[in-house]
């Protein structure tokens, strides 16, 4: 049985332990589900603005604080992913010796005392599959970042969706309250990750994915 891949990606205010999660997005078969933190600021109609900029079906919800966002993500995962035949995937989300998204989320859930959402959800990292099983060298330069690898292995259409040249611009977007642009950047990265996951699915074996469990040792406490 082939599990349905659900790509996810996060945005943050930085890399320190005190920095916060600003966006979490999931790429489902029917579209992209995005959670945006506004830090108490009134948002515009983010969903409409995002859908005007992409052909993808996007559902955006806004949350006044990081804790509210993380709780909403937990409820979404419990309803949509747990107990389903899905495989959560990310690009450099959590690898054997590194990764960003999963460790950052784990830390923020722990700091806020919110229960970990990904119990009983299998996970695989797309970056690990791509690095080990594909050649991404162009003109003597190896591409390893998400946008670069996506341009090499896929058709590149989602590059036009992203309003930013790099993820560092997402920090300034949150600070300035540009929530639609921030959500759109996340949507682009989710769609890139999903596309790469599907390429890997078509050309690599199941064992290449290195599927792992995200279930904590003492889940439910």
C-alpha positions, -999 to +999 in steps of 0.1 A: +000+000+000+013+034-010+006+061+017-007+095+006+021+120+010+012+151+030+039+178+026+044+203+053+065+234+059+068+261+086+079+297+088+094+313+119+106+346+133+142+332+134+163+303+146+167+309+184+148+289+210+127+320+219+117+326+182+081+316+173+063+297+146+044+321+123+030+297+097+024+260+093+012+246+060+001+212+048-002+200+012-032+177+009-046+159-022-074+185-025-053+216-017-032+234+008-042+241+045-023+270+060-023+283+096-010+319+101-001+336+133-009+374+134+005+383+169-028+399+177-029+421+146-060+422+125-054+403+092-069+410+058-088+384+038-057+362+035-074+333+018-087+354-011-054+372-016-035+339-017-060+322-041-058+352-065-021+346-068-022+308-074-043+282-091-041+259-060-070+255-037-059+271-004-076+273+029-060+298+054-070+304+090-055+332+111-046+329+148-039+357+173-009+339+190+016+312+184-001+290+211-034+293+193-018+284+160-001+253+175-034+242+192-052+246+159-025+225+141-028+198+167-066+197+162-062+195+124-037+167+126-059+147+150-089+151+127-072+148+092-039+128+096-039+106+127-052+071+119-052+078+081-030+062+055-008+092+051+030+099+051+040+133+064+070+146+044+091+178+046+122+191+030+150+192+056+123+188+082+142+162+103+170+141+090+195+118+108+219+146+115+199+177+111+167+193+099+147+223+109+109+221+108+103+192+131+129+201+158+117+237+158+081+226+162+090+201+189+108+228+209+079+253+206+053+227+216+074+217+246+080+254+256+043+261+255+033+229+272+010+219+243+008+182+235+028+169+205+004+166+175+022+140+154+016+108+174+009+079+151+019+098+120+048+083+099+073+108+085+100+109+058+124+136+047+124+144+010+158+161+012+175+128+023+159+109-006+169+136-031+205+139-018+211+102-019+192+092-051+193+121-075+220+142-092+212+179-087+245+193-100+242+220-127+272+236-143+294+221-116+273+235-087+253+211-065+218+224-056+206+214-022+181+240-011+144+234-017+139+260-044+170+250-063+164+213-062+128+219-073+139+239-103+163+210-113+140+181-109+105+195-115+088+219-140+095+250-118+059+264-120+056+270-083+086+293-083+064+320-098+040+316-068+066+326-043+068+364-037+102+361-019+137+354-032+145+335-001+131+323+032+148+351+052+122+375+037+095+356+056+108+371+089+104+407+076+070+399+062+057+388+096+072+418+113+054+441+088+021+422+089+023+411+053+003+379+061-009+371+025+027+372+012+039+351+041+012+325+035+019+325-002+056+318+004+046+289+026+022+276+000+050+277-026+073+257-004+046+232+005+038+227-032+075+224-040+080+198-013+049+178-025+062+179-061+096+166-051+080+139-029+060+127-059+091+126-081+109+105-055+078+083-053+080+076-090+117+069-092+128+056-058+119+025-037+100+026-005+131+018+015+148+049+001+124+071+020+136+060+055+102+063+071+103+070+108+077+074+136+071+107+152+052+091+181+068+101+214+079+075+239+051+085+263+024+097+240-008+111+254+007+125+287 
